[in-house]
Amino acid sequence: GVDSSSTTSSASPMPNSYDALEGGSYPDMLSSSASSPAPDPAPEPDPAPAPAPASSAPQPSKMTKPFGYGYPTLQPGYQNATAPPNSGVPPSSPGYSGFQPYAQQYPGMNQLSSGLGGLSLQSSPQPESLRPINLTQERNILPVTPVWAPVPNLNLDLKKLNCSPDSFRCTLTNIPQTQALLNKAKLPLGLLLHPFRDLTQLPVITSNTIVRCRSCRTYINPFVSFIDQRRWKCNLCYRVNDVPEEFMYNPLTRSYGEPHKRPEVQNSTVEFIASSDYMLRPPQPAVYLFVLDVSHNAVEAGYLTILCQSLLENLDKLPGDSRTRIGFMTFDSTIHFYNLQEGLSQPQMLIVSDIDDVFLPTPDSLLVNLYESKELIKDLLNALPNMFTNTRETHSALGPALQAAFKLMSPTGGRVSVFQTQLPSLGAGLLQSREDPNQRSSTKVVQHLGPATDFYKKLALDCSGQQTAVDLFLLSSQYSDLASLACMSKYSAGCIYYYPSFHYTHNPSQAEKLQKDLKRYLTRKIGFEAVMRIRCTKGLSMHTFHGNFFVRSTDLLSLANINPDAGFAVQLSIEENLTDTSLVCFQTALLYTSSKGERRIRVHTLCLPVVSSLADVYAGVDVQAAICLLANMAVDRSVSSSLSDARDALVNAVVDSLSAYGSMVSNLQHSALIAPSSLKLFPLYVLALLKQKAFRTGTSTRLDDRVYAMCQIKCQPLVHLMKMIHPNLYRIDRLTDEGAIHVNDKVVPQPPLQKLSAEKLTREGAFLMDCGSVFYIWIGKSCDNHFIEDVLGYPNFASIPQKMTHLPELDTLSSERARSFITWLRDNRPLSPILHVVKDESPAKTEFFQHLIEDRTEAAFSYYEFLLHIQHQICK
């Protein structure tokens, strides 16, 4: 095969070829290559998803109006209005074309112009999302049920076809027609993606021809228009394309001549089995390398026992096929390799002590076939936890171990899992302590949020070039400079796991968390040698990407590995007015190799209406998506400028948007702080962000904890990130079946959400707080003994132990309800949350109270004070 990745230099030809692979265009698009500032001499030009700014290339004449066919634009308003009859359509209407007779034959496909875009809401009844709310007077702003993503204001057929917000959503579900209108609204515009999430239903399409636009390479999707049976119009660049002969046959209905009923055109999320055109080399096998710290510190912490046990239990569940390969390296002041070649009577340890010039002692027998060498692998895993018990080695040569791992993985690519317990102290990449504990609660300056050296970033980029991702597990009891170490994962599309003060006996809840996280980590789906590109309608452009990856060209994200728990965000701007269209679309395409060696492309397409009035822009805000995008932007600002700058920017985001809204609504009394219903939670969420570990000041926050919170913000999907920003609080000592849901024959209670304030806690009650990766159950001092006995298994409040991390399985209705509710919350999340039972007045409660963000702390506003502060800033 064309194994272009076997070189070990970072100047591998891979990037360019991958660029051409996913986005390779036809010669008639050559002009657009001028819009890519990337110096890559790609073999084929890469059509950027948005047109170039006027200065960079001669622009073709103004794009003609999209001429699919469809109905005239629907009535204004957020209501399902039926379309007016077709008579009397003026030829200039965007929905007009000469192919009217076809409209009846393709129901549901060509209502592209019938989205309710470009129209003002003023003439219709005001939607709920625009109801003005006086924030300073509204005491109960938090809804009692979870906040759902707003549904874009499209006609019913398009709504049904649209992409799930769990995979793909936009901060504004109504796209402003111009950048000027967006600037006026003072709201962030961007996309939040969860592209590889676990799906219960996914249409998988095997076809010789993957139908794509000849110009912009968009995959055919539910929002294209069929002009007639033989031609379809791209919904991103408006080019008219031919329908290939093969596409005329529908495998589902076994009928011919109905291209608009094919699964690709009926589903906004699909997966294609790709042909060899989408490969640069034969698909790689699944390759896993474990790089383990075995210094005195690591052995003392005891993580090896848990890791080896988890691997032994899950060896057969590692994703892969008969070609799966695995290898192990350990390191302290030297590097130890393990020869596991089939035929040996026991694993053979090979030590390399020259860490300044690392070499592989036997390159061919260190990564072995999992099935051929399974017995030797098991022998090694059984032996490893005890091999270093008497070590005196305190040094850590992490950098040289990573250099060796890079050499070992370069021929194939794959996943490197690094376990580290301290600051690297020897060889390349060694680090000094940069944390001053006295500065932890500084109200202004927090230093060292960026890396101390570029060693780990450079190494990650080399790894990325060879399709290798590095995942970091940091299990540390002291400062380890996560700001520097995290770069190995950030730029190679890896993951970061962090277990502060980890110890297998002193901190049993962390040990249990590691065990559960490892089970998910080792067995979840994985995609290798992946690239992802996001395309959007002509006129829009993307400028800043957030997540763990490397940007190969202007818009191609290189993902050596992709996993179902990875989230991404991207900022958008409006480069050309969208006056000629009533709908815009976004499409993300993820090309990857499955663990079974199949090349696949997962495609998600999202369709949103275009609006021309400020009121419509506010009506369509997705406040959770907006807050997650702002959080990503604030992390970047903290590192590039300062933490106080990032905090100011977050406050200004609220001041600016509410101020802009206030000036739009003329009849408001100026003494009130008014927000549209769609933005009512915006100040609360921003205050929550300001009190989050990543951005808080005035409270003692360890530097590694802060940096980890920032890493989480950059790579968590929205659904998990929101719980981290604004936890959910429930009262659980009175769970009933009223409003309960049924999941797998179990009744799951649905208690109402409580606001995050101590005034909601009563001494007679018990409350569960879901912070995403940790659950707290707070027990009030006068909590009913029946509840304590039925759910916790202790006779009364006094007898509950200080460190309780499990609910016993008791045969009582209260126990069953509480456990089924907690299990339901636990399911469907990547990391297993630790449970802490916190007694009122126990020292552990400070951690719990820190999450009550509506309350005042020494260093931070209460929610009400924050609103007054915002109001003061607006009135200045």
KOLLOVEX-180791 format. One record per residue (C-alpha): residue in three letters; x, y, z. Coordinates in steps of 0.001 Angstrom, whole numbers, padded with zeros to 6 digits, always signed. Example, Ala and Ser with C-alpha at 12.3 -4.5 7.8 and 13.67 -1.06 7.14 Angstrom:
ALA+012300-004500+007800;SER+013670-001060+007140;
This chain:
GLY+000000+000000+000000;VAL+000982+003625-000210;ASP+002351+003720+003293;SER+003300+007347+003326;SER+003311+007422+007090;SER+006266+005208+007788;THR+008752+008076+007872;THR+009546+009354+011338;SER+010129+012974+010400;SER+007389+015443+011124;ALA+007424+016567+007506;SER+005371+013567+006518;PRO+003387+013873+003285;MET+000261+012776+005177;PRO-001384+016141+005864;ASN-001632+017242+002264;SER-002950+013957+001028;TYR-005626+013751+003710;ASP-006706+017215+002774;ALA-007248+016149-000813;LEU-008901+012945+000291;GLU-011865+014432+002115;GLY-012109+017666+000192;GLY-010459+017028-003189;SER-012327+019092-005738;TYR-012676+019119-009491;PRO-010530+021281-011760;ASP-013422+023696-012421;MET-013051+024899-008843;LEU-009410+025963-009141;SER-010204+029596-008506;SER-011280+028860-004944;SER-007883+027570-003899;ALA-006799+031149-003618;SER-008960+031471-000561;SER-006873+029090+001489;PRO-003994+030917+003175;ALA-002404+027618+004199;PRO+000978+027105+002529;ASP+000269+023395+001977;PRO+001173+022405-001570;ALA-001787+020045-001619;PRO-001991+017772-004651;GLU-005513+019015-005280;PRO-006870+022391-004281;ASP-008853+022473-001095;PRO-012150+024273-001500;ALA-012686+026182+001689;PRO-016309+026011+002813;ALA-016764+029751+002564;PRO-015794+032082-000264;ALA-012659+034133+000065;PRO-012686+037691+001328;ALA-012724+040076-001612;SER-009051+040888-001318;SER-007708+037385-001758;ALA-009129+036309-005092;PRO-011105+037667-007992;GLN-014720+036921-007123;PRO-017166+035551-009654;SER-020146+037768-010352;LYS-022820+037885-007625;MET-024312+034446-007036;THR-027744+034173-008600;LYS-030633+033430-006304;PRO-031011+029785-005390;PHE-033464+028373-007872;GLY-034621+025062-006519;TYR-038338+025129-006509;GLY-040571+025198-003592;TYR-043308+027341-002229;PRO-043231+031052-001556;THR-041843+031947+001844;LEU-044259+031124+004655;GLN-046015+033579+006894;PRO-044004+035195+009642;GLY-044114+034022+013201;TYR-043199+030994+015236;GLN-046270+029020+014249;ASN-046769+026153+011876;ALA-048511+028121+009199;THR-049605+026310+006067;ALA-048143+027520+002818;PRO-050253+029899+000744;PRO-051354+028588-002664;ASN-048853+028782-005513;SER-050737+031270-007632;GLY-049329+034641-008486;VAL-045737+034078-007458;PRO-043629+036889-008900;PRO-040699+035492-010871;SER-038187+037212-008580;SER-039256+035335-005463;PRO-036452+033112-004091;GLY-038750+030138-004162;TYR-039584+030444-007836;SER-038275+028321-010639;GLY-039475+027007-013930;PHE-039901+023460-012660;GLN-043150+023980-010778;PRO-044814+020778-012066;TYR-042254+018674-010184;ALA-043109+020174-006840;GLN-045909+017754-006180;GLN-043776+014712-006921;TYR-041126+015480-004331;PRO-042993+016194-001125;GLY-040880+017204+001815;MET-037706+017687-000158;ASN-037815+021068-001693;GLN-039324+023359+000821;LEU-035920+024926+001042;SER-037216+028384+000489;SER-040213+027835+002672;GLY-038387+028140+005983;LEU-039660+031119+007880;GLY-036528+033090+007244;GLY-035981+036715+006403;LEU-039194+037817+008076;SER-039900+039855+011117;LEU-041945+038657+014042;GLN-043467+042022+014708;SER-046731+041410+012874;SER-047481+038062+014503;PRO-048273+037201+018114;GLN-045076+037454+020118;PRO-043394+034087+020702;GLU-042727+032911+024265;SER-038966+033216+023680;LEU-039354+037010+023327;ARG-041489+037593+026423;PRO-039659+040321+028378;ILE-038633+039318+031901;ASN-037581+041662+034667;LEU-034610+039714+036036;THR-034224+041684+039250;GLN-037822+040939+040227;GLU-038163+037372+038939;ARG-037199+035199+041912;ASN-037552+031772+040338;ILE-035759+032070+037047;LEU-034631+028432+036884;PRO-037182+026118+035238;VAL-038133+023010+037239;THR-037413+020739+034256;PRO-034139+020497+032313;VAL-033562+023131+029612;TRP-033978+021622+026134;ALA-032372+022926+022958;PRO-034718+025324+021133;VAL-036232+023842+017975;PRO-035347+025842+014845;ASN-038294+027689+013358;LEU-038705+025640+010172;ASN-041729+024100+008560;LEU-042755+020710+009848;ASP-041130+018606+007101;LEU-037737+020242+007592;LYS-038044+020069+011387;LYS-038517+016296+011143;LEU-035489+015915+008899;ASN-033129+018155+010888;CYS-030060+016942+012742;SER-030401+016123+016451;PRO-029114+018943+018702;ASP-027249+016253+020668;SER-024912+015867+017669;PHE-024856+019344+016200;ARG-026313+022677+017346;CYS-025826+026373+016779;THR-025735+029208+019322;LEU-028424+030978+017266;THR-031253+028936+015764;ASN-032144+031992+013651;ILE-029144+033076+011587;PRO-028861+036866+011115;GLN-028922+037975+007483;THR-025834+040182+007829;GLN-022756+040525+010018;ALA-024042+044018+010921;LEU-027224+042489+012370;LEU-025145+039925+014296;ASN-022919+042723+015660;LYS-026034+044605+016745;ALA-027318+041601+018713;LYS-023976+041244+020560;LEU-024338+037455+020693;PRO-021743+034787+019865;LEU-022302+032808+016650;GLY-020868+029314+016495;LEU-021504+025576+016354;LEU-021218+022917+019067;LEU-020493+019399+017811;HIS-020575+015910+019286;PRO-019847+014128+015997;PHE-018967+010576+017068;ARG-021405+010114+019945;ASP-022892+006679+020576;LEU-026081+006346+018542;THR-028779+003723+018897;GLN-029909+004224+015315;LEU-027569+005133+012491;PRO-028335+004562+008787;VAL-025202+002931+007301;ILE-024964+003218+003537;THR-022905+000985+001263;SER-022839+002351-002240;ASN-020293+002459-005057;THR-021029+006132-005523;ILE-021022+008581-002637;VAL-022931+011503-004119;ARG-021245+014856-003505;CYS-021430+018343-004989;ARG-018914+018755-007799;SER-017951+022219-006575;CYS-017842+022341-002797;ARG-017821+018570-002134;THR-020877+018673+000148;TYR-022442+015238+000676;ILE-025992+014914-000638;ASN-028405+015435+002272;PRO-032067+016096+003129;PHE-031792+019826+002385;VAL-030705+019716-001277;SER-033327+020421-003940;PHE-034124+018110-006810;ILE-034752+020241-009862;ASP-036004+017185-011683;GLN-035237+013485-011501;ARG-031801+013908-013031;ARG-030473+017022-011312;TRP-030029+018220-007735;LYS-028960+021585-006405;CYS-026400+021844-003605;ASN-027739+023565-000490;LEU-024322+025026+000383;CYS-022982+026517-002872;TYR-026138+026261-005065;ARG-024395+024430-007903;VAL-026610+022146-009979;ASN-025261+018565-010109;ASP-026267+015474-012043;VAL-027867+012550-010202;PRO-025665+009471-010889;GLU-027379+006481-012456;GLU-026787+004272-009401;PHE-028541+006822-007180;MET-031778+006377-009128;TYR-032253+002986-007485;ASN-033481+002993-003876;PRO-032228-000063-001957;LEU-034801+000442+000813;THR-037908+000504-001345;ARG-036290-001531-004156;SER-037768+000947-006569;TYR-036232+002929-009411;GLY-036550+006608-010179;GLU-037083+008075-006693;PRO-033734+009606-005750;HIS-035407+011877-003170;LYS-036418+008794-001146;ARG-032900+007405-000760;PRO-031707+007078+002870;GLU-028997+009758+002324;VAL-031760+012243+001494;GLN-034126+011131+004257;ASN-031653+011273+007182;SER-029568+014192+008396;THR-027123+011842+010153;VAL-025739+008984+008047;GLU-022608+006901+007812;PHE-021085+005837+004500;ILE-018836+002825+004069;ALA-016092+004512+002061;SER-014416+003114-001030;SER-010662+002922-001572;ASP-010772+006494-002970;TYR-010974+007598+000653;MET-007795+005796+001722;LEU-004151+006801+001520;ARG-003038+003334+002607;PRO-004733+000118+003649;PRO-006813+000826+006785;GLN-004599+000523+009845;PRO-005125-002099+012538;ALA-006108-001051+016060;VAL-002804-000482+017898;TYR-002621+000260+021634;LEU+000546+001194+023529;PHE+000607+001676+027320;VAL+003396+003886+028715;LEU+003541+003553+032500;ASP+005296+005564+035194;VAL+006889+003112+037685;SER+008838+005575+039832;HIS+008620+005350+043631;ASN+005793+007899+043592;ALA+003755+005822+041124;VAL+004260+002544+042979;GLU+003308+004254+046240;ALA+000041+005558+044714;GLY-000854+002013+043630;TYR-002510+002738+040269;LEU-000742-000167+038503;THR-002859-002770+040269;ILE-006076-001087+039109;LEU-004842-000600+035541;CYS-003537-004153+035116;GLN-006718-005594+036624;SER-008897-003490+034283;LEU-006845-004557+031283;LEU-007056-008225+032227;GLU-010835-007933+032559;ASN-011281-006034+029295;LEU-008580-007472+027007;ASP-011174-009269+024897;LYS-013355-006168+024732;LEU-010679-003832+023319;PRO-012083-002569+019998;GLY-010336-004241+017081;ASP-010145-007319+014876;SER-007710-010180+014340;ARG-004964-007642+013508;THR-005133-005751+016848;ARG-001709-005041+018321;ILE-000672-004061+021836;GLY+002529-003082+023614;PHE+003824-001914+027003;MET+006618+000384+028153;THR+007474+001407+031718;PHE+009789+004216+032797;ASP+011463+005863+035776;SER+014990+007245+035210;THR+015372+004626+032459;ILE+012962+003162+029903;HIS+011871-000481+029988;PHE+010481-002271+026934;TYR+008751-005652+026954;ASN+009366-008285+024306;LEU+006104-010242+024054;GLN+006917-012128+020845;GLU+004876-015294+020436;GLY+006986-018325+021345;LEU+008789-016831+024361;SER+008210-018684+027623;GLN+007785-015407+029536;PRO+007821-011660+028820;GLN+011333-010293+028355;MET+012238-006899+029825;LEU+014703-004757+027862;ILE+016148-001659+029577;VAL+017388+001427+027690;SER+019323+003692+030041;ASP+020530+006224+027431;ILE+017633+008659+027662;ASP+019404+011381+025643;ASP+019403+009294+022484;VAL+016489+006918+022758;PHE+016404+003849+020511;LEU+014144+000792+020197;PRO+016010-002363+021323;THR+013993-004765+019114;PRO+011594-002766+016946;ASP+009671-005817+015694;SER+008656-007604+018891;LEU+007469-004732+021106;LEU+004022-004272+019539;VAL+002531-007733+019213;ASN-000664-009311+017927;LEU-003089-009354+020855;TYR-004450-012821+020063;GLU-001161-014554+019173;SER+000599-013276+022310;LYS-002371-013189+024691;GLU-000860-015528+027316;LEU+002385-013524+027513;ILE+000381-010292+027788;LYS-001615-011755+030683;ASP+001596-012907+032375;LEU+003005-009395+032100;LEU-000185-007776+033454;ASN-000200-010160+036418;ALA+003478-009460+037143;LEU+003666-005681+036589;PRO+002031-004453+039838;ASN+004697-006211+041924;MET+007747-005767+039705;PHE+008741-002392+041115;THR+007525-002633+044728;ASN+010991-002054+046192;THR+012067+000695+043815;ARG+014082+003646+045103;GLU+013827+005497+041779;THR+012249+008925+042321;HIS+013018+010383+038878;SER+010708+010475+035889;ALA+011995+010478+032294;LEU+008609+011069+030700;GLY+009898+013009+027669;PRO+012328+010305+026493;ALA+009637+007634+027080;LEU+007288+009596+024794;GLN+010019+009911+022149;ALA+010419+006128+022236;ALA+006641+005653+022035;PHE+006553+007914+018962;LYS+009212+005819+017236;LEU+007407+002610+018084;MET+003998+003814+016838;SER+005065+005740+013735;PRO+004875+002882+011200;THR+001190+002202+011957;GLY-000352+004971+014099;GLY-002757+004159+016921;ARG-003312+005131+020543;VAL-000721+005771+023248;SER-002038+005737+026857;VAL+000359+007518+029219;PHE+000080+007136+033009;GLN+002063+009770+034914;THR+002168+010589+038643;GLN+004590+013517+039018;LEU+006584+016332+037446;PRO+008931+014953+034713;SER+012441+015443+036092;LEU+014927+013947+033592;GLY+015817+014260+029915;ALA+013875+016053+027196;GLY+010712+017785+028400;LEU+011782+018001+032047;LEU+009790+020569+034040;GLN+010301+022740+037126;SER+007598+023526+039649;ARG+005880+026806+038696;GLU+003138+026977+041310;ASP+003273+029366+044233;PRO+000696+028064+046757;ASN+000479+031567+048260;GLN-000846+032891+044963;ARG-003646+030310+044609;SER-006434+032575+045763;SER-005152+035675+043986;THR-008023+037912+042920;LYS-006268+039197+039821;VAL-003186+037458+038488;VAL-003032+033740+037865;GLN+000175+032822+036079;HIS+001395+029752+034244;LEU-001838+028725+032545;GLY+000173+028139+029369;PRO+002930+025520+028798;ALA+006473+026028+030132;THR+008026+024344+027089;ASP+006956+023526+023545;PHE+008421+020003+023805;TYR+005037+018333+024406;LYS+003279+020284+021670;LYS+005995+019467+019099;LEU+005888+015821+020069;ALA+002086+015819+019725;LEU+002295+017346+016241;ASP+004812+014682+015197;CYS+002466+012029+016585;SER-000509+013576+014789;GLY+001437+013470+011520;GLN+001856+009726+012016;GLN-001803+009150+013001;THR-000975+008583+016679;ALA-002972+010135+019535;VAL-001657+010405+023091;ASP-004069+010072+026021;LEU-002825+011309+029391;PHE-003850+009906+032782;LEU-002406+012188+035447;LEU-002666+010598+038925;SER-000929+013046+041097;SER-000722+014130+044707;GLN+001353+017240+044010;TYR+001748+019897+041304;SER+002651+018234+037986;ASP+002363+021136+035497;LEU-000679+019900+033639;ALA-000523+023124+031582;SER+002606+021723+029893;LEU+001737+018006+029912;ALA-001770+018532+028479;CYS-000235+019615+025154;MET+000634+015988+024338;SER-003087+015216+024164;LYS-004464+018556+022974;TYR-002605+018617+019685;SER-002711+014878+018945;ALA-006509+014588+019428;GLY-006071+012667+022674;CYS-007969+012810+025990;ILE-006911+014046+029409;TYR-007911+012292+032646;TYR-006948+013783+035985;TYR-007084+012221+039456;PRO-005780+014709+042020;SER-004505+013231+045307;PHE-004908+009734+043873;HIS-004106+006893+046269;TYR-005564+003409+046059;THR-006076+003051+049836;HIS-006183+006618+051240;ASN-008577+007833+048552;PRO-010849+004889+047688;SER-013397+006982+045760;GLN-010682+008143+043309;ALA-009495+004543+042948;GLU-013020+003418+042158;LYS-013440+006282+039700;LEU-010232+005281+037888;GLN-011475+001705+037647;LYS-014833+002749+036168;ASP-013296+005326+033835;LEU-010827+002708+032565;LYS-013617+000290+031761;ARG-015296+002918+029570;TYR-011958+004075+028124;LEU-010781+000594+027154;THR-014053-000620+025646;ARG-015687+002425+024021;LYS-015769+002818+020255;ILE-012673+004327+018632;GLY-011931+005710+015169;PHE-008376+005841+013797;GLU-006607+008103+011249;ALA-009556+010485+011130;VAL-010095+013897+009587;MET-013101+016154+010084;ARG-014294+019042+007962;ILE-017209+021386+008606;ARG-018827+023052+005610;CYS-021420+025801+005557;THR-023631+027745+003188;LYS-021916+030268+000933;GLY-021635+033579+002779;LEU-020759+032073+006172;SER-017229+031258+007249;MET-015509+029523+010142;HIS-012595+031041+011956;THR-011708+029472+015323;PHE-011955+025814+016273;HIS-012040+024478+019847;GLY-011252+020927+020964;ASN-008368+018462+020909;PHE-007021+018214+017338;PHE-004552+019793+014929;VAL-005827+022089+012163;ARG-004193+020785+008985;SER-005324+023398+006493;THR-007744+026272+006950;ASP-010640+024020+007879;LEU-009519+020383+008071;LEU-009187+019001+011604;SER-006739+016163+011939;LEU-007863+013601+014528;ALA-005436+010712+014897;ASN-008120+009130+017118;ILE-011777+010036+017551;ASN-013874+008799+020483;PRO-017588+009062+021318;ASP-016973+011375+024291;ALA-015187+014149+022353;GLY-016878+017508+021785;PHE-015847+020388+019523;ALA-016857+024005+018972;VAL-016288+026432+016122;GLN-016851+030177+015807;LEU-018585+031574+012727;SER-018824+034918+010976;ILE-021052+036198+008180;GLU-018815+037295+005316;GLU-021458+037969+002691;ASN-025047+039038+003207;LEU-027486+036134+003207;THR-030252+038212+001612;ASP-030811+035758-001250;THR-031620+032721+000835;SER-034090+031953+003578;LEU-032163+028932+004915;VAL-028562+028083+005694;CYS-027039+024671+006276;PHE-023991+023306+008061;GLN-022476+019920+007381;THR-019790+018090+009277;ALA-018070+015091+007714;LEU-015892+012792+009810;LEU-013759+010348+007797;TYR-012216+007605+009947;THR-011043+004003+010080;SER-013167+001826+012375;SER-011509-000557+014837;LYS-012516-003358+012442;GLY-010491-001765+009639;GLU-013362-000230+007647;ARG-013042+003250+006204;ARG-016217+005174+007083;ILE-017610+008696+006770;ARG-020111+009980+009315;VAL-022054+013004+008056;HIS-024354+015338+010039;THR-026326+018132+008348;LEU-028085+020967+010188;CYS-030537+023415+008585;LEU-031505+026804+010094;PRO-033652+029757+008949;VAL-032204+033186+008069;VAL-033819+036249+009661;SER-033577+039982+009039;SER-034852+041493+012294;LEU-033098+041837+015623;ALA-036152+040490+017455;ASP-035939+037248+015483;VAL-032251+036867+016347;TYR-033047+037154+020074;ALA-036015+034818+019719;GLY-033747+032032+018462;VAL-030907+032114+021008;ASP-029772+028697+022261;VAL-028506+029965+025608;GLN-026706+026756+026613;ALA-024851+026542+023293;ALA-023937+030226+023613;ILE-022551+029758+027133;CYS-020480+026727+026073;LEU-018999+028642+023134;LEU-018217+031623+025398;ALA-016565+029270+027909;ASN-014267+027976+025133;MET-013433+031527+024073;ALA-012749+032497+027704;VAL-010249+029635+028125;ASP-008332+030902+025090;ARG-008434+034459+026440;SER-007142+033313+029857;VAL-004106+031660+028293;SER-003329+034258+025598;SER-004044+037335+027734;SER-005013+036902+031389;LEU-007640+035394+033637;SER-008978+038816+034628;ASP-009365+039724+030936;ALA-011341+036529+030346;ARG-013575+037244+033350;ASP-014207+040805+032147;ALA-015079+039499+028689;LEU-017664+037103+030160;VAL-019318+039882+032161;ASN-019266+042158+029098;ALA-020997+039463+027033;VAL-024009+039769+029380;VAL-023862+043563+029625;ASP-023612+043996+025845;SER-026366+041569+024837;LEU-028891+042778+027460;SER-028017+046389+026689;ALA-028551+045813+022951;TYR-031849+044077+023655;GLY-032916+046944+025936;SER-032259+049549+023246;MET-034345+047519+020787;VAL-037363+047458+023107;SER-038157+051150+023384;ASN-040837+051212+026074;LEU-038804+049685+028929;GLN-038456+051480+032221;HIS-034756+052105+032736;SER-034703+051080+036369;ALA-035283+047430+035457;LEU-032949+044773+034076;ILE-034977+043228+031249;ALA-034105+040165+029173;PRO-036066+038237+026571;SER-037190+034836+027853;SER-034658+033163+025531;LEU-031824+034931+027418;LYS-033252+034830+030947;LEU-030679+032222+032097;PHE-027727+033988+030451;PRO-026620+036059+033503;LEU-027066+033044+035798;TYR-024929+030813+033555;VAL-022219+033466+033213;LEU-022100+033876+036999;ALA-021814+030073+037227;LEU-018844+030189+034813;LEU-017154+032918+036846;LYS-017416+030655+039926;GLN-016211+027568+038040;LYS-012713+026252+038902;ALA-011400+027397+035526;PHE-012186+031070+036087;ARG-012808+031662+039779;THR-010632+033963+041887;GLY-010361+034562+045586;THR-010741+030879+046482;SER-007750+028614+046891;THR-007604+026762+043565;ARG-004660+024513+042737;LEU-003094+025407+039412;ASP-003451+021859+037997;ASP-007124+021769+039055;ARG-007730+025051+037249;VAL-005921+023913+034106;TYR-007827+020607+034096;ALA-011146+022487+034305;MET-010013+024505+031265;CYS-009089+021311+029396;GLN-012557+019911+030176;ILE-014262+023023+028814;LYS-012345+022662+025548;CYS-013252+019051+024830;GLN-016503+018136+026610;PRO-019705+017841+024586;LEU-022324+020439+025554;VAL-024543+018077+027547;HIS-021704+017207+029978;LEU-020141+020671+029998;MET-023410+022278+031105;LYS-023577+020089+034247;MET-020036+021110+035060;ILE-020937+024816+034672;HIS-024382+024748+036297;PRO-025046+021550+038310;ASN-028548+020174+038803;LEU-029956+020059+042358;TYR-032867+017781+043337;ARG-034624+017072+046607;ILE-034598+013272+047023;ASP-036121+012513+050438;ARG-039626+012746+048967;LEU-039350+010998+045622;THR-042709+009922+044190;ASP-043872+008199+041026;GLU-045710+011308+039907;GLY-044346+012329+036499;ALA-041910+009378+036604;ILE-040609+007887+033363;HIS-040199+004209+032500;VAL-036768+003022+031401;ASN-036113-000700+030800;ASP-038964-001834+033084;LYS-037760+000503+035840;VAL-039723+003450+037179;VAL-037436+006499+037298;PRO-038712+009435+039419;GLN-038300+012938+037944;PRO-038030+015364+040866;PRO-038150+019093+039986;LEU-034897+021052+039683;GLN-034061+023355+042598;LYS-032134+026584+042305;LEU-028530+026441+043501;SER-028949+028324+046747;ALA-028681+027361+050410;GLU-032164+028824+050936;LYS-033487+025779+049063;LEU-031821+023340+051462;THR-033948+022469+054457;ARG-032599+020748+057539;GLU-035415+018212+057241;GLY-034479+017227+053676;ALA-031927+015291+051603;PHE-030644+016770+048324;LEU-028750+015340+045368;MET-026444+017591+043373;ASP-025338+016356+039930;CYS-022117+018146+038906;GLY-021417+015872+035939;SER-018345+014038+037220;VAL-019345+014038+040889;PHE-022616+013552+042808;TYR-023184+014980+046281;ILE-025986+013824+048541;TRP-026434+016430+051273;ILE-028283+015174+054353;GLY-029930+017791+056585;LYS-029454+017581+060332;SER-033140+016930+061023;CYS-033668+014615+058047;ASP-036365+012015+058621;ASN-034886+008851+060219;HIS-037100+006681+058002;PHE-035364+008074+054904;ILE-031893+007664+056460;GLU-032662+004056+057350;ASP-034493+003128+054119;VAL-031951+004714+051746;LEU-028599+004967+053578;GLY-029024+001946+055822;TYR-028187+003768+059093;PRO-030605+004275+062013;ASN-030223+008080+062286;PHE-028261+011190+061265;ALA-025554+010771+063901;SER-024675+007251+062768;ILE-023994+008158+059104;PRO-020211+007820+058564;GLN-018193+010893+057463;LYS-016918+009272+054250;MET-019754+007443+052580;THR-019500+006889+048806;HIS-022175+004261+048059;LEU-025869+003759+048509;PRO-026612+000234+049760;GLU-029115-001917+047830;LEU-031967-002058+050314;ASP-035307-003725+049744;THR-037376-000580+050369;LEU-039390+001597+048011;SER-037376+004725+048945;SER-034087+002934+048269;GLU-035321+001647+044930;ARG-036513+005083+043832;ALA-033318+006847+044902;ARG-031083+004240+043244;SER-033044+004102+039997;PHE-032929+007916+039760;ILE-029157+008019+040385;THR-028499+005122+037988;TRP-030550+006901+035320;LEU-028481+010071+035815;ARG-025240+008050+035724;ASP-026011+006284+032466;ASN-025099+007977+029208;ARG-022122+009875+030499;PRO-018487+009270+029646;LEU-016929+009448+033109;SER-018321+007627+036081;PRO-019328+010193+038719;ILE-018070+009663+042277;LEU-020800+009837+044927;HIS-020163+011694+048190;VAL-022695+011608+051021;VAL-022219+014947+052829;LYS-023666+015470+056304;ASP-024825+018923+057253;GLU-022034+020543+059314;SER-019330+018073+058198;PRO-016061+019588+056901;ALA-016736+018056+053447;LYS-019679+020373+052940;THR-017497+023326+051767;GLU-016968+021566+048426;PHE-020749+021079+048128;PHE-021514+024696+049049;GLN-019058+026005+046450;HIS-021498+024802+043800;LEU-024407+026828+045202;ILE-023686+029579+042723;GLU-026674+031799+043515;ASP-025207+032460+046972;ARG-022592+034972+047931;THR-019023+033933+048834;GLU-016246+036123+050314;ALA-014853+036709+046849;ALA-017871+036553+044567;PHE-021283+038093+044007;SER-024553+036386+044785;TYR-026848+036070+041775;TYR-028908+039088+042837;GLU-025778+041210+043410;PHE-024492+040123+040002;LEU-027740+041310+038373;LEU-027386+044703+040102;HIS-023771+044875+038888;ILE-024894+044153+035303;GLN-027642+046763+035579;HIS-025155+049329+036877;GLN-022794+048596+033938;ILE-025642+049016+031431;CYS-026763+052321+032934;LYS-023249+053796+033040;
